[in-house]
C-alpha cells in the first residue's frame, strides 16, 4: 500500500485555491504557525491537502470580513481547545485509575477478617 502523501507546489496551490503566491507567503508569515508548509531539501514549499483545507477556511473567514488577527485568534483558540480536551481526557483517565485504587483499598479493608488494626 502506498503511504506517500500528495504534495503540491506553491504554484499548484495558488491555482487550486485561487490565491496569489504572494498572498500565500504573506499568510504563512502573518498567521505564524497556522500554515506551515513542508520544505524540500532545497527549501521549496510543499503543501498537502490539509494545507489546502486550511487555506480554504482562511478564505471563507476573510470573505466574512475577519481580519488576519481575528483568524489567527480563532485558529489558536481551536488549537488550545483541542489541547484542553486532551488534558481533560488525561485527567478523567487518571481520576478513574485513582478511583479504582481507592475502591480496591476499601474492598480490602471491608473484606478484612478483623486481623488488621487501623492506626
C-alpha positions as CSV (number, residue, x, y, z in Angstrom):
1,X,0.0,0.0,0.0
2,X,1.4,3.4,-1.0
3,X,1.8,5.6,2.1
4,X,3.2,8.7,0.4
5,X,1.5,12.0,0.8
6,X,0.5,14.0,-2.2
7,X,2.2,17.4,-2.0
8,X,1.7,20.5,-4.1
9,X,4.0,23.3,-5.1
10,X,3.1,26.9,-4.2
11,X,2.2,27.4,-7.9
12,X,-0.3,24.5,-7.8
13,X,-1.8,25.7,-4.6
14,X,-2.1,29.2,-5.9
15,X,-4.0,27.9,-8.9
16,X,-6.2,25.5,-7.0
17,X,-7.1,27.9,-4.2
18,X,-7.2,31.0,-6.4
19,X,-4.9,32.8,-4.1
20,X,-1.7,34.5,-5.3
21,X,1.7,33.1,-4.3
22,X,2.4,36.4,-2.7
23,X,-0.7,36.1,-0.5
24,X,0.2,32.5,0.5
25,X,3.6,33.6,1.6
26,X,2.1,36.6,3.4
27,X,-0.4,34.4,5.2
28,X,2.3,32.0,6.2
29,X,4.2,34.8,7.8
30,X,1.3,36.7,9.4
31,X,-0.6,33.6,10.6
32,X,2.6,32.3,12.2
33,X,2.1,28.6,12.8
34,X,-1.3,28.2,11.1
35,X,0.0,27.5,7.6
36,X,3.3,25.6,7.8
37,X,4.2,24.0,4.5
38,X,6.6,21.2,4.3
39,X,10.0,22.0,2.7
40,X,12.1,20.2,0.2
41,X,15.9,19.9,0.8
42,X,16.3,22.9,-1.4
43,X,13.8,24.9,0.8
44,X,10.9,25.0,-1.6
45,X,7.4,24.9,-0.1
46,X,5.3,21.8,-0.4
47,X,1.6,21.8,0.6
48,X,-0.7,18.9,1.5
49,X,-4.5,18.6,1.3
50,X,-4.6,19.7,4.9
51,X,-3.0,22.9,3.9
52,X,-5.5,23.4,1.1
53,X,-8.3,22.9,3.6
54,X,-6.8,25.5,6.0
55,X,-6.4,28.0,3.1
56,X,-10.0,27.4,2.0
57,X,-11.1,28.1,5.6
58,X,-9.0,31.3,5.8
59,X,-10.6,32.5,2.5
60,X,-14.1,31.9,4.0
61,X,-13.2,33.9,7.1
62,X,-11.7,36.7,5.0
63,X,-14.8,36.8,2.9
64,X,-16.9,37.0,6.1
65,X,-14.9,40.2,7.0
66,X,-12.5,38.8,9.6
67,X,-9.0,40.3,9.9
68,X,-5.9,38.1,9.9
69,X,-5.5,38.8,13.6
70,X,-9.1,37.5,14.2
71,X,-8.4,34.5,12.0
72,X,-5.2,33.7,13.9
73,X,-7.0,34.0,17.2
74,X,-9.7,31.6,16.1
75,X,-7.2,29.0,14.9
76,X,-5.3,29.4,18.2
77,X,-8.4,29.0,20.3
78,X,-9.4,25.9,18.4
79,X,-5.9,24.5,18.8
80,X,-6.0,25.3,22.6
81,X,-9.4,23.8,22.8
82,X,-8.1,20.5,21.4
83,X,-5.2,20.6,24.0
84,X,-7.7,21.3,26.8
85,X,-9.8,18.4,25.6
86,X,-6.8,16.1,25.5
87,X,-5.8,17.3,29.0
88,X,-9.4,16.7,30.2
89,X,-9.3,13.2,28.8
90,X,-6.0,12.5,30.6
91,X,-7.4,13.9,33.9
92,X,-10.5,11.7,33.5
93,X,-8.3,8.7,32.9
94,X,-6.2,9.5,36.0
95,X,-9.3,10.1,38.1
96,X,-10.7,6.7,37.0
97,X,-7.4,5.0,37.9
98,X,-7.4,6.6,41.3
99,X,-11.0,5.6,41.9
100,X,-10.1,2.0,41.1
101,X,-7.2,2.0,43.6
102,X,-9.5,3.6,46.3
103,X,-12.3,1.0,45.6
104,X,-9.8,-1.8,45.8
105,X,-8.4,-0.4,49.1
106,X,-11.9,0.0,50.5
107,X,-12.9,-3.5,49.4
108,X,-9.7,-5.0,51.0
109,X,-10.4,-3.0,54.2
110,X,-14.1,-4.1,54.4
111,X,-13.4,-7.7,53.5
112,X,-10.6,-7.9,56.1
113,X,-11.5,-10.5,58.8
114,X,-10.6,-8.2,61.6
115,X,-6.9,-9.2,61.8
116,X,-5.6,-5.8,60.7
117,X,-5.7,-2.8,63.0
118,X,-6.3,0.7,61.9
119,X,-3.9,3.3,63.2
